[in-house]
Amino acid sequence: MKAPYFLEQTDELNLFTFLENTAKKFPTNPALCYVDEEYILYKDFHKKALELALCLRNNNIEFGDRVAIWSENGPNWLIAYFATISIGAVAVPVLPDFSAKEASHILEHSGAKISFLSVTQARKLKTANIAIESKIVLISDFTVDYNEDFVGQNAFCIATEEELKDFKLPKVVGSDLASIIYTSGTTGTSKGVMLTHKNLTSNSIQGWDTYGVDENDRFLSILPMSHSYEFTLGNIYGVMCGASLHYIKKPPTASVLMPALKSVRPTLMFTVPLIMDKIFKSKIRPELTNSPLKRFLYGIPFFRKLLHRIAGKKLYSTFGGQLGFFGIGGAKLDEDVDRFLHEAKFPYAIGYGLTETSPLLAGAKPGTGKVGSTGPTVLGATLKLRNIDPKTGEGEVIAYGPNIMKGYYKADDLNKEVFTEDGGFITGDTGIFDKDNFLYIKGRIKNMILGPSGENIFPEEIEAQINKSEWVLESLVYELKGKVVARVELNNEEIQKQFSNLKDKTSEMEKNINDILVNIRKNVNDEVNKFSKLSNIFEQKEPFVKTPTKKIKRYLYNDKDAHENPEEKNS
């Protein structure tokens, strides 16, 4: 069998090559659509991208100019992206959850000349009374000069067949810049990550080597396309192989996602741990432990595995019954959820990476993973550990490979800090490899708490213990006045169910919640080492504020009291 063309990675290969080749090989294959709406075929996808590229050129967009895309997911998002990079311009995806102030800062910092905006984002700018310098094009129909009702009055431009026939794309090579992706990290700082064509094409190829797909596969895209995880693996990868890409018009709540899964019956999709975590804790585990007999059986490994296998078959059917690959990344997966998926034989795979690495660095194929591990290093990348602790074998992860970013935009000082002398990218994560070279990520160095005798305490490991409780949705561990404390968002639905027969709802519920928190703290402290024991634990009454990949924005909570005196609460 002849190897696919894209495995012959060269410095000449650019992202638009993926679309060109697929449009030639599978012209009438379905390419893009909203769920239950008409497909755009690959030949039309290619033509629309070229038409828009010509319009960009006619609007004075030159090689290296920046073009922003601030919109929710959809076919036109990808058309705008491919049009931009085809002429050597640089796409600047902006996360749809960003505020008008955050987005306008990115547009200004990047120097975007044209901004493709959805009506939702255009409305944000108007409500905030913010004017941006770049020309605004409504992405829904590629029109300009929108009125009070956010309806575009004129076409961005009209590309005639004659013009299109004479239109020649410039030569774009692998080392040319394709995207500047501004991260929305847990530290509160947004940095512009410069990714080249080679970064993104090589990472798509690394994805194919981990799990190969073809023109018959169906992707369901539910994470923001403006994040590298969903963009590279959930979109570019699909275009590279000629698969069909499906989008939903609303956030992926259960009422939106369930009908989409039934309609599309996806063979591949990517998600973040929080989605599967909620399904397991709110639906699956309660059903497996809702009687004394079930709880007893669930505590015996043989029966637990049997129950997990039965539940896994139901879950697989819920997701459409055709999944071959269910990617989970962007944050650490709860170990109980990981074990359930593993024992249920669900076709999931954990991946590890960062925006700066395009993003994939490590990942396993479905059925080959290990609970708690992100899998082995992907094709073409190299991972090394430095500053290794002689007792634990843990060290800081340094990454090398064709998928490593060019650097941060307009941040020379920062670039000097994040690369080693031999060109390795300093991930900021600590990890350890097992005998099979499977990587286990322990935590972020920036989150690390230094114990009283110099011990390294990783909040993520304590949070993993807290999250085992059936009462907990999410948790956050950090240092407060020299002590290790935790905020816990409780599973109020489960609590209400358990204590529905209370007479005095308010006072008795508060007492029960306090008892739950005390028990969680006790159980966790029984499991962790003496340096990692919790001094206090208190309730996080509002949902944690998160990044687009659903990681908690830690900087919003560190050293701030959740109650009038959390030092005394549950102590």
N, C-alpha and C positions, 0 to 999 in steps of 0.2 A: 504494500500500500504506500503510495507516494505521500510524503509529509506535506501538510498544508503549507501554502506559500508563506504564511506569516512566521513560521518557525525559522525561516531563513532571515533572521534579524540582521539588518545592515544599517549603517549610519544614514543611508538614503531614505529609509522607511519613515514615513510620517503618518499621522493619524488619518488624514484624508485618504491615504492609500487604502485603509481598511474599508471605507465606504465605497470607493471606486471599484475595488476588486469584488466586493460583495454584490454591488449593483450589476456588474458584468456577469458574474457567475449565477446569481439568483435574482434576475430582474423582476420577476413577477411574484416573488415571495413576499408575504406580509412583513412589514418592517415595524411600523409604529402605529399605535392607536390608544385612545382612551378606552377603558373597559366597556364593552358592548357598543362601541361606535365603529365606524368604517375604518379599515386599515389604510395606511399609506404604504404603497408597495416600494420595494427598494429602488427601482428605477425612478420613481417619482420623488422619493426621499433625496436621491442624488441630484435630480434636476432642481428641486426646490432649494437645496443648499447652494447650488451653483448660481441660481437666479438671485438669491439673497447676497451671495458673495459679490456678484456684479453690482448690486445696489450699494453695498458697502464701499466698493471701489469708486462708484460714481458719486459717493458722498465723502470722497477724499480720505478714506481709510487706507493707510499705506502699511507696508511691511513693518511689523513691530509696534504699531499703534494698539492701544488697549480698547477693548469693547466689553462692556459689562452685561451680565445677564442676571437680573434680579426678578425671579419668578418661581412659582410653584412648578412641580413636575409636569411635563407634557411633551407631545411630539415637537412642537415648535421650539421648545428649549433646545433640543438636540439639533434641530435644523439650524438654529441661530449659532450654536457652537461650531458645527462643522463648516458653516459659511465663513465664520470668523477665521478659523485656523487654516482654511484652504488658501487664503491669500497671504499667509504669514503674519496676520495680526494675532494679538494675544487675548484670549478670552479671560474675563474676570468674573467668575461665578460668585454671586452674593447669596448667602443663606436667607431663605424666605422669612425666617424667624427674627432676623435682625430688625431693629427699630429704624425709623427714618434717619435718626441722627447717626447711628452706627453705619448704616448703608452709605449715607452721604459722605462720611469720613473716608470710607473705602474708595468710593468713586473719585474723590478728590486726591487721595493718596496715590491711587493707581494711575491717575491722569486719563481716565476713560473719556473717549471722544464721543462715543455713542453708547446709550444704555437701553437694552431691551427690558421693558418692564411689564409685569402683569398689571391688570387693573387694581388688584389688591395693593400692590406696592406703590403704584401711582397715587392711590388714595391716601396711603400713609404719608407720603411727602406733602400732599395738600393739607391734610389734617394738622401736620406738624409745622405747616407754613415754611417749608424748606424748599428752596430753589436749587437745582443742580446745574452745573455748567454744561454737562454733556447733552447732546441731542437725545430726546426720548422717543423711542419707538415702542408702540404697544405690541407685545409679543403674540397676543391672541390672533391678530390678523395682519401684523406688520404694517400698521398705519401710524401716522403722526398727527400732531395738532389736535389732541383730544379736547372735547368740550367739557362742560360742567357735569355731564353724565358719564364721563370717561369713555366716550366714543370717538375713535379717530376719524378725522374729517378728510384726510388725504392719504393716498398710498405712499409708503416710504419711498418707493420708486417703482417704475415699471420696466422690466427687462424684456426687450423684444427678442424674438427668435433669431433675428439677424445679429443683434448684439451678442447674444449667447453663443452663436456659432463662431464668432470672431474672438471670444473671450479666452484668454490664455492665463492659466494659473502660474504664479511665480514658483521657482524651485524652492521647496521647503525641505530642510534636512533634519535629521534626528536631533542635532544639537540646538536647533532653534527653539525658542521659548513658545510653548503652547498655551499655558495657563498661569495665572497668579491666583491662588486660592487662599483666601483669608480665613484663618482658623478662628473658631470660637471656643477657646480652650477653657479648662477648669481654673486657670490662673488669672483670668480676667484680661489678658492682653491678646489682641488680635494681630497676627503676623501674616504678611503676604508670602506664601510659599510659591517659589518659582519652579514650575515643572515643565520640562522640555518634552518634545514629541517622543524622544527615545525613552524618557522616564515612563511615559504612559503606554507606549506600544509594548515595551519590554514587560511591564507589569501585567498587561493583558495576556501576553504570551505565557508569563509565569502562572497566571490563573488557568490557562488551558492545560498546562502541564500538570497542574494539581487535579483538575477535573475537566475533561474535554467535553465540549458541547458541539452541536452542529445546527444546520439550518432548520431542523425540525423542533428545536427546543423553543419553549415559551417562557420568557422572563416576566415577572411581575415586579414592578419598581415601586417601592413604598417609602423608601428613605429619600431625603433631599438629594437631588442630583448635583447640587452645588457642593456637596461633600465628596471628597475623593473616593471614599469607600463605595458609595452607591454609583458614582459616576464611572469609575474605571471598571469595577467588577460587575456592576449591575446594568451597565449601558454599553460602554466602549467594547467590552468583551463580547457582548451579544452581537453588536454590529460586525465585529471582526469575523464572527462565525456564521453570520447570516440568520441568526435567530430572530424571533418576533418579540418586540418590547411593548409591554402594556402598562398604562398609567391610570391612577385613580385621581379624581378631581377634588377629593376631600381628604382630610387627615385619616390615617388608617385605624379608625375606631372599629370595634367589633361589628357594628351595624353597616359599615362601609366595606370592611375587609371580607366578611363572610360571603356576601353575594359575589364579590370579585373573584374569590378563590373558586367558587362553584362555577363561575362563567369561564374563567381563563384556564383553570386546572393547570397551574404553572408547573413546569418541570424544574425550574430554578428560581430562587429568590434569595435576597439578603435582608437580614434584619439585625436588630441590636438585642442584647440580653434582656432588656426590660420587658419586651413584648412576650417572650417565652416565659420569663419569670412570673409575670402576672397570670398567664394561662395556667401554669403549674400550681401556683399558690392559691388562686381563687377558684379554680375549677377542678383540676385533676387530683391534687392531694386531698382536698376535703372529701371527694367522692370515694377515695381509697381508704379513708380513715373515719368514716361517719358512723361507725358502730364499734362497740367494744371488741367484737370478734375480728373485724377488719383491722382495727388498730393492733391487735395481738399478732395477726398474721403478717401485717406490714412490718413488724419488727423482726421477722425471721427472713434472712436474706433470700432463701429459696422462693418463698411466697411473694416477697416484695418484687423480685425479678419477674415472676409470673404475672403479678398485677400490673407491673409497669409495661409488660409486653402487650397485655390486653388493652390498656389505656393508650399505648402507642399506636395500635392499629386504628383506634377511633380517631386519634389526633391526625394521623396520616390521611384518613378519609376526609376529615374536616378541611384539610389543606388542599383538597381536590383529588387526592389519590394518585397523582402522577409525579410527585416530587422525586427528583433524583439527587438534588443538592439543595440543602437549606443552610446557607452560610450565616454564621453568627459572629459578629465582631464589633469593634468600636468601644468596648468596655469588657470587664471581666465577667464571665458567666458564673452565677451562683453554683457551687459544687453539687448541691442537691438536685438542681435542675439539670446540670451536666450529667449526673449519674442516671437520672430518670431517662433522658434522651438516649444515653448509651445503652442502658438495659432494655429500653423499648425498641431498640434497633431502628430508631428514627434516622433518616438520611441527613443528619446534620453534620456540620464541620465547623470547628472553631478556627478563626484566623487572627493573626496579630500583625499590626502595622501602624503607621502614622501617616498623616497627610504628607509629611516630608519624604515619605518613601513610596508614594504613589498609589496605594498605600501598603500592599501586601509584602510581608517579610517572612512569615511562617504560616503554615496551614496544612491540615491533613485531609485526606479524602474521606468521604463518609464510610463508616465501618472500620476505619483504621486508626481512629483517634484514641487518646487516653484521657480519662477523667482528670481535669485540672490542667491539662497541657494545651498549648496552642498548636502543637504539631511540629514537624521538622521544618528546617529552612527551605524556602522555595527555590526553584531552579534559577541559577545565575546570581543569587545573592549569597553573601557570606555574613555570618553573625559570629562575633567574638565577645568574650567577657573580659573586662578589665577590673582592676581593684578587687580581686576575688577574695572573699572572706575564707580564710583557711579552715574555719570550723564548719561552715555551712556549704561552701562551694559556690555561693551566690556572688554574682558580680554585675557590673553595669554593662548593658547590652550595647555594642557598637556594631553598626551595619554598613556593609559595602555592597555595591552592585550597580547595574545600569538604571535602576529605579530610584536612586537617591537624588533628591532635589538639587537644583543648581545653587540654591541658597535663598535667603529671605530678601525680599524686595526692599531696596533702599535701607539696608541694615548691615553695613559692613562690619561694625563692631560686634554685632550679635553673631554674624557668620563666623567670625574668628573663634567664638566660644563653642560653637556646636559641631565643629569638624576637628578631627585629630590631625596630626602632622602628616599621616599617610592617607588622608582623605576619607577616613571613616566618619559616619554620622553618629553623633552621641545621642542616643535615643532618650536618655533620662530615666529609663526603666531598669530595674534590677531583675535578674532571672538566673535560672540554672538549667543545665542540660542533663538529661538522664543518659543511661548507657546506650540508648537507641538514638541519641541526638534529638530527642523531643524537647522543645523549649517550654519551660514553666515560668511565667511572669509572676514576680512576687509583689511588685508595687512601683510607684513613682518615687524617685529620690526626693523630688520637691515636696512630696507629701509626708516623707519620713519624719518620725518623731524621735528625737535623741533622748534616750533614757537617762536617769540620774547617774548611772555609772558608765555612760557612753554606749549603751545598747542601741541598736538600730531597730526601731519599732515601725512596722509598716501597717498603716490604718486598714489597708485593703484586706489583710489577713484577719484582723479582728472583725471587720464588717462581714466577712464571709461566715464567721461563727454566729454573729447576731442574726444574719439573714436566714439562718436555718430554722428560726422560730416560725411557727405557723401564724403568729400574731404580727409578724413584721413584713412590710412591703419593701422598705428601703432603709438604709442607715448611713450615718456619716460619723466617722471617728476622727477626732483631732485633739490637739493639745489646748487646754484652757488653764491658764495660770499654773503651768508646770505639771498639770495632771492630765491623764488620758480620759477623755469623756466621749460620750456618744449622743447623737440625736437620732431618734427613731421615728419613722413614719409608720404608724400602725395600720393593720388591715381592719379598718373600721367595719367593713361589711361582715367579716368573720366574727368580730367582737359583738356586733349587734345581734347576730344570729345566735351566738352562744348565750347571751344574757338577755334574751328577748322577754323573759318572764319576770324581770325585776319590777318591783312595785314602785319604788322611788327611783326613777330612771337616772336623774341627774347626779345625786349624791352617791348612790351605789355604783353607778358607772365609773365615776371618778375614782372611787376606792378600788374597783376592779382593774382599771387601767394602771393605777399606781402599783397594784400587786403584780400585774403583768410585767411592768417595767423592772420591778425589783427582781422578779424571777428570771427575766432575760439576762439581767446583769449577773446574777448568781451563776446561771448556767454557762454563760460565756467565760466568766472568771475561772470556772472549774476546768475549762478546756485550754485556755491560753497560758503562756508562760508568765512568771511572776512580774516581769517588766511590762507586760501588755495588759494587765488587769485594769478594768474600768473603775475609775473612782466615782463616776456619776453617769447616769443615763436619764435622759428626759425626752418628752414627746415632742416631735416636730408636727405641729397641727396642720400646717399648710404643706402641700406637695413641694418637694425640693425643686428649685430652679435648675434646669438642665441645659446642656449643650445639645445640638441637633442629633448627636449620637447617644443622647440620653445619659450622659455622665453628669453627675452633680457638679455644679459650679462651686467648688469648695471655698474659693476666696470670699464668697458672699456670707459664709457662716463662721469661719475661723475667728475665735476670740470675741464672738458676739453672743450675748445671753439670749436663750430662747424663752426663759422665764425671768421673773423679777430677781431670782437668785438661784440659778441652776446648781450652784455649789452645794446648796442645802437640799435640793430636790432629790429624793430617792437615795440619799446618802446613808 
